[in-house]
Amino acid sequence: MIYQVIDFVFDLAYLLILARCVLSWVPHNDSHPIVYKIYEWSDPLLRPFQNIIPAWRIGLDLSPMFAMLAIWAVRKFVFMILF
């Protein structure tokens, strides 16, 4: 049971980052409630990586890729320790 809950939380983090990436490719209304929530929930996941590698230096925001790698590593570590 606890395994499924933890796994769901990590999957939700992946989906939020993926949704944020898709939103960056299409025109959208930032004030729409669903879009606002996606930004609100994904910002804490992306912000540390955006501070490390600012997009203005290379012209491309790589923070989603680094965030997904970090989530993957944390997921592996958590499951290795707990299960």
C-alpha atoms as a printed R data frame, in Angstrom:
   type eleno elety resid chain resno      x      y       z
1  ATOM     1    CA   MET     A     1  0.000  0.000   0.000
2  ATOM     2    CA   ILE     A     2  2.666  2.523   1.018
3  ATOM     3    CA   TYR     A     3  4.685  1.525  -2.050
4  ATOM     4    CA   GLN     A     4  1.769  2.471  -4.308
5  ATOM     5    CA   VAL     A     5  1.290  5.844  -2.606
6  ATOM     6    CA   ILE     A     6  4.971  6.747  -2.907
7  ATOM     7    CA   ASP     A     7  5.028  5.553  -6.507
8  ATOM     8    CA   PHE     A     8  1.938  7.677  -7.279
9  ATOM     9    CA   VAL     A     9  3.593 10.796  -5.824
10 ATOM    10    CA   PHE     A    10  6.659 10.330  -8.019
11 ATOM    11    CA   ASP     A    11  4.478  9.674 -11.077
12 ATOM    12    CA   LEU     A    12  2.489 12.819 -10.324
13 ATOM    13    CA   ALA     A    13  5.725 14.837 -10.181
14 ATOM    14    CA   TYR     A    14  6.730 13.466 -13.597
15 ATOM    15    CA   LEU     A    15  3.314 14.313 -15.053
16 ATOM    16    CA   LEU     A    16  3.393 17.847 -13.674
17 ATOM    17    CA   ILE     A    17  6.764 18.512 -15.270
18 ATOM    18    CA   LEU     A    18  5.623 16.973 -18.539
19 ATOM    19    CA   ALA     A    19  2.437 19.094 -18.514
20 ATOM    20    CA   ARG     A    20  4.532 22.183 -17.841
21 ATOM    21    CA   CYS     A    21  6.749 21.366 -20.844
22 ATOM    22    CA   VAL     A    22  3.753 20.900 -23.127
23 ATOM    23    CA   LEU     A    23  2.270 24.183 -21.913
24 ATOM    24    CA   SER     A    24  5.490 25.964 -22.809
25 ATOM    25    CA   TRP     A    25  5.069 24.873 -26.444
26 ATOM    26    CA   VAL     A    26  1.475 26.049 -26.946
27 ATOM    27    CA   PRO     A    27 -0.236 29.380 -26.329
28 ATOM    28    CA   HIS     A    28 -2.185 29.270 -23.076
29 ATOM    29    CA   ASN     A    29 -3.919 31.476 -20.539
30 ATOM    30    CA   ASP     A    30 -1.862 31.675 -17.334
31 ATOM    31    CA   SER     A    31 -4.902 32.638 -15.318
32 ATOM    32    CA   HIS     A    32 -6.851 29.475 -16.170
33 ATOM    33    CA   PRO     A    33 -7.308 27.493 -12.911
34 ATOM    34    CA   ILE     A    34 -5.804 24.248 -14.219
35 ATOM    35    CA   VAL     A    35 -2.825 25.976 -15.829
36 ATOM    36    CA   TYR     A    36 -2.299 28.027 -12.676
37 ATOM    37    CA   LYS     A    37 -2.247 24.859 -10.520
38 ATOM    38    CA   ILE     A    38  0.199 23.127 -12.860
39 ATOM    39    CA   TYR     A    39  2.551 26.094 -12.581
40 ATOM    40    CA   GLU     A    40  2.014 26.362  -8.825
41 ATOM    41    CA   TRP     A    41  2.784 22.684  -8.196
42 ATOM    42    CA   SER     A    42  5.644 22.347 -10.670
43 ATOM    43    CA   ASP     A    43  7.501 25.523  -9.679
44 ATOM    44    CA   PRO     A    44  9.005 24.026  -6.500
45 ATOM    45    CA   LEU     A    45 10.297 21.097  -8.560
46 ATOM    46    CA   LEU     A    46 11.846 23.244 -11.292
47 ATOM    47    CA   ARG     A    47 12.997 26.365  -9.441
48 ATOM    48    CA   PRO     A    48 16.230 24.885  -7.948
49 ATOM    49    CA   PHE     A    49 17.385 23.784 -11.397
50 ATOM    50    CA   GLN     A    50 16.394 27.080 -13.003
51 ATOM    51    CA   ASN     A    51 18.613 28.843 -10.460
52 ATOM    52    CA   ILE     A    52 21.577 26.579 -11.241
53 ATOM    53    CA   ILE     A    53 21.390 26.862 -15.034
54 ATOM    54    CA   PRO     A    54 19.518 29.992 -16.127
55 ATOM    55    CA   ALA     A    55 17.818 29.604 -19.497
56 ATOM    56    CA   TRP     A    56 19.107 32.958 -20.722
57 ATOM    57    CA   ARG     A    57 22.688 31.660 -20.871
58 ATOM    58    CA   ILE     A    58 22.022 28.957 -23.441
59 ATOM    59    CA   GLY     A    59 18.622 30.005 -24.769
60 ATOM    60    CA   LEU     A    60 16.964 26.781 -23.674
61 ATOM    61    CA   ASP     A    61 15.421 25.833 -20.333
62 ATOM    62    CA   LEU     A    62 16.926 22.498 -19.333
63 ATOM    63    CA   SER     A    63 15.452 22.520 -15.836
64 ATOM    64    CA   PRO     A    64 12.692 19.970 -16.656
65 ATOM    65    CA   MET     A    65 15.286 17.459 -17.821
66 ATOM    66    CA   PHE     A    66 17.411 17.929 -14.695
67 ATOM    67    CA   ALA     A    67 14.335 17.836 -12.447
68 ATOM    68    CA   MET     A    68 13.189 14.557 -13.997
69 ATOM    69    CA   LEU     A    69 16.661 13.082 -13.546
70 ATOM    70    CA   ALA     A    70 16.691 14.185  -9.913
71 ATOM    71    CA   ILE     A    71 13.215 12.744  -9.307
72 ATOM    72    CA   TRP     A    72 14.316  9.483 -10.901
73 ATOM    73    CA   ALA     A    73 17.409  9.325  -8.654
74 ATOM    74    CA   VAL     A    74 15.430 10.144  -5.507
75 ATOM    75    CA   ARG     A    75 12.798  7.567  -6.459
76 ATOM    76    CA   LYS     A    76 15.466  4.869  -6.892
77 ATOM    77    CA   PHE     A    77 17.076  5.822  -3.585
78 ATOM    78    CA   VAL     A    78 13.789  5.865  -1.657
79 ATOM    79    CA   PHE     A    79 12.685  2.500  -3.019
80 ATOM    80    CA   MET     A    80 16.109  1.000  -2.393
81 ATOM    81    CA   ILE     A    81 16.059  2.159   1.258
82 ATOM    82    CA   LEU     A    82 12.428  1.355   2.048
83 ATOM    83    CA   PHE     A    83 11.785 -1.751  -0.006
